[in-house]
């Protein structure tokens, strides 16, 4: 037999609460939080910029390790046989194998043939090419485009007042396929030779990423960054002789590396 669900149930007795109902809405806070209970505001000031640092001309394992420990973003190996900092492609590959993730190897070439450049770069995973001779835009493109390899192109700026006549705007336009234009001092041979060009003579607005090089050290890099950063898309720096043991090209000084990085970070504040 089933129950008759259609019947109307008798009304129940009203429930009388045994305890008073407590309001769930908190009363307004009238006492201010004390300094000890308030959450402190973040005080860390982030730098306005982070200048990328390339350390170039490394020849020894311990120098590669020291550069990474100091905070270098890229490590340069010179594959130019006439340079006192020369390393072979095989040696560059061995040194570059020590690099951790996110530290970029850069292979520097001077007027080398395309076959040599492509073979050397193929032996170093993630390598960027740097052209420091008389390479034309077509030369750079022929060496790097088949492998979609990024590259830097060095602009050799004459020393002193002669630097005023260097057309950096045209140079940057001609080499617009380069990831960045590296600014170095023009001296006999190739490479800056530890000399600086006159930074103030550069155009006020260059539509390119620039890398400042040539005679940089912890003593002058802040001034260089301050002068050049407003003139381009972004600015990086490249140091070689300024982090070496004096009188020993290709032999780096870990202390000078740390001092250089500290100066760059000071410029970023």
Secondary structure, DSSP 4 states (H G I P E B T S, - for coil): ----TTSPPPPPPPP--SSPPPP-SPPPP-SPPPTTTSPPPP-PPPPS----EEEE---SHHHHHHHHHHT-SEEEEE--TTSTTB--HHHHHHHHTTPPTT-EEEEEESS--HHHHHHHHHTSTT-EEEE-SS--HHHHHHHHGGGT--EEEEEEEPSGGGGGG--HHHHHHHTTTSSEEEEEE--SSSS-TT----GGGS-S-BSS-EEE-SS--TTTHHHHHHHHGGGBS-EEEEESGGGBPTT-TT-B-HHHHHHHHHHHHHHH-
